[in-house]
Amino acid sequence: MKFLFLFFFCIFYAGAQPIPEKSIKKHISFLASDQLKGRGTGTAEEKIAANYIIKNFKKIGLKPSGENGTFLQVFPAKKGIPPNSKTVNASNVIGFLDNNQSKTIVIGAHYDHLGMGDQGSSLQSNSNGMVHNGADDNASGVAGMLELAKYYSKNKKTIRF
């Protein structure tokens, strides 16, 4: 929640129109819902989260900036606890707000999380099979990024999200 305070402070301090709390809560509620089972890296639920971000990027008017004209940049990621770790395909979601400026601002947030506890990063022992929702890590960051994308889509910056 520290992020949300800082985020709203910066928006108000800059004299901009405040971002509705309802919008932030909507993004966090979806991304941190039990339905997404913690958005584990390389899972079907991570892909659902990626599609949610893509849908919002399209609605805002961002252009795809991933591979082959898509919003996705696929990369291999290690998952699990050695020696039982495996490599899975994960994705970055990249949208571009191009206003033909000489410099590009980059704003990012990771949208995956600990999933169902099989990644070995939980603070709880024996957490395998438990949903790790990840509202603070990092559904709130993604919510802020989506709302910044919406805000900046109406001005003259060149930004990669």
C-alpha positions as CSV (number, residue, x, y, z in Angstrom):
1,M,0.0,0.0,0.0
2,K,3.0,2.3,0.3
3,F,3.2,2.2,-3.5
4,L,-0.4,3.5,-3.8
5,F,0.2,6.3,-1.4
6,L,3.3,7.4,-3.3
7,F,1.5,7.0,-6.6
8,F,-1.4,9.2,-5.5
9,F,0.9,11.7,-3.9
10,C,2.8,12.1,-7.1
11,I,-0.3,12.5,-9.2
12,F,-1.8,15.1,-6.8
13,Y,1.5,16.9,-6.4
14,A,1.9,17.2,-10.2
15,G,-1.5,18.9,-10.3
16,A,-2.9,16.2,-12.5
17,Q,-6.4,14.8,-12.4
18,P,-6.5,12.1,-9.7
19,I,-6.8,8.6,-10.9
20,P,-10.1,7.1,-9.5
21,E,-9.5,4.7,-6.7
22,K,-12.2,2.5,-8.3
23,S,-9.9,1.8,-11.3
24,I,-6.9,0.8,-9.1
25,K,-9.1,-1.5,-7.0
26,K,-10.6,-3.1,-10.1
27,H,-7.1,-4.0,-11.5
28,I,-5.8,-5.3,-8.1
29,S,-9.0,-7.2,-7.4
30,F,-8.7,-9.1,-10.7
31,L,-5.0,-9.7,-10.7
32,A,-4.9,-10.8,-7.0
33,S,-8.1,-12.9,-7.3
34,D,-8.1,-16.6,-6.4
35,Q,-9.1,-17.2,-10.0
36,L,-5.6,-16.4,-11.1
37,K,-4.0,-18.7,-8.5
38,G,-1.2,-16.3,-7.7
39,R,-0.1,-15.8,-11.3
40,G,2.7,-18.3,-11.1
41,T,5.5,-17.9,-13.7
42,G,4.9,-19.9,-16.8
43,T,1.3,-20.9,-15.8
44,A,-2.0,-20.6,-17.6
45,E,-3.0,-18.1,-15.0
46,E,0.0,-15.9,-15.8
47,K,-1.2,-15.9,-19.4
48,I,-4.7,-14.8,-18.2
49,A,-3.0,-11.9,-16.4
50,A,-1.0,-11.1,-19.5
51,N,-4.2,-11.0,-21.6
52,Y,-5.8,-8.7,-19.1
53,I,-2.9,-6.3,-19.4
54,I,-3.0,-6.6,-23.2
55,K,-6.7,-5.9,-23.3
56,N,-6.1,-2.7,-21.2
57,F,-3.2,-1.6,-23.3
58,K,-5.3,-1.9,-26.5
59,K,-8.2,0.0,-24.8
60,I,-5.8,2.8,-23.9
61,G,-4.4,2.9,-27.4
62,L,-0.8,1.5,-26.8
63,K,0.9,-0.2,-29.7
64,P,2.4,-3.7,-29.4
65,S,6.2,-3.6,-28.8
66,G,7.0,-7.2,-28.2
67,E,8.0,-9.9,-30.7
68,N,6.5,-10.3,-34.1
69,G,4.2,-7.3,-33.8
70,T,2.6,-8.6,-30.6
71,F,2.6,-7.3,-27.0
72,L,4.5,-10.4,-25.8
73,Q,8.2,-11.0,-25.3
74,V,8.7,-14.7,-24.4
75,F,11.7,-15.8,-22.4
76,P,12.8,-18.9,-20.5
77,A,12.6,-18.7,-16.7
78,K,13.8,-21.1,-14.0
79,K,11.0,-22.2,-11.7
80,G,11.1,-24.3,-8.5
81,I,13.6,-25.4,-5.9
82,P,16.8,-27.0,-7.1
83,P,17.4,-29.8,-7.9
84,N,13.7,-30.0,-8.9
85,S,13.7,-26.7,-10.8
86,K,12.6,-26.6,-14.4
87,T,12.6,-24.1,-17.2
88,V,9.2,-22.6,-18.3
89,N,8.2,-20.0,-20.8
90,A,7.3,-16.7,-19.3
91,S,6.4,-13.4,-21.0
92,N,6.9,-9.7,-20.7
93,V,3.9,-7.6,-21.9
94,I,5.2,-4.5,-23.7
95,G,3.1,-1.7,-24.9
96,F,4.4,1.5,-26.5
97,L,3.0,5.0,-26.5
98,D,4.8,6.7,-29.4
99,N,4.6,10.5,-29.6
100,N,7.7,10.8,-31.8
101,Q,9.9,12.2,-29.0
102,S,13.7,11.8,-29.0
103,K,13.7,10.1,-25.6
104,T,11.6,7.2,-24.3
105,I,10.4,6.9,-20.6
106,V,10.2,3.3,-19.4
107,I,7.6,2.3,-16.8
108,G,7.4,-1.3,-15.6
109,A,6.0,-3.7,-13.1
110,H,6.1,-7.5,-13.0
111,Y,2.8,-9.3,-13.2
112,D,3.7,-12.8,-12.2
113,H,3.9,-13.9,-8.5
114,L,4.4,-17.0,-6.4
115,G,1.5,-18.9,-7.9
116,M,0.5,-22.0,-5.9
117,G,3.7,-22.0,-3.8
118,D,5.7,-24.3,-6.0
119,Q,8.4,-21.8,-6.8
120,G,10.1,-22.0,-3.4
121,S,9.9,-18.3,-2.6
122,S,7.1,-18.3,0.0
123,L,7.8,-17.1,3.5
124,Q,5.5,-19.9,4.7
125,S,6.8,-23.4,5.1
126,N,4.9,-26.1,3.3
127,S,3.1,-23.6,1.1
128,N,2.8,-25.8,-2.0
129,G,-0.8,-25.8,-3.1
130,M,-1.7,-22.5,-1.4
131,V,-2.8,-19.5,-3.5
132,H,-0.3,-16.7,-3.2
133,N,-2.5,-13.8,-4.4
134,G,0.2,-11.1,-4.6
135,A,-1.8,-7.9,-4.2
136,D,1.3,-6.0,-3.1
137,D,3.6,-8.1,-5.2
138,N,2.9,-6.9,-7.7
139,A,-0.8,-6.5,-8.7
140,S,-0.7,-3.0,-7.2
141,G,2.3,-2.1,-9.4
142,V,0.6,-3.3,-12.5
143,A,-2.6,-1.4,-11.5
144,G,-0.5,1.8,-11.1
145,M,1.3,1.2,-14.5
146,L,-2.1,0.6,-16.3
147,E,-3.5,3.8,-14.9
148,L,-0.3,5.8,-15.7
149,A,-0.6,4.4,-19.3
150,K,-4.2,5.6,-19.4
151,Y,-3.2,9.1,-18.1
152,Y,-0.2,9.5,-20.3
153,S,-2.0,8.3,-23.4
154,K,-3.6,11.8,-23.4
155,N,-0.3,13.7,-23.5
156,K,2.8,14.1,-25.5
157,K,5.3,11.7,-23.9
158,T,6.9,8.7,-25.5
159,I,6.6,5.9,-23.1
160,R,7.2,2.1,-23.1
161,F,5.2,0.1,-20.6
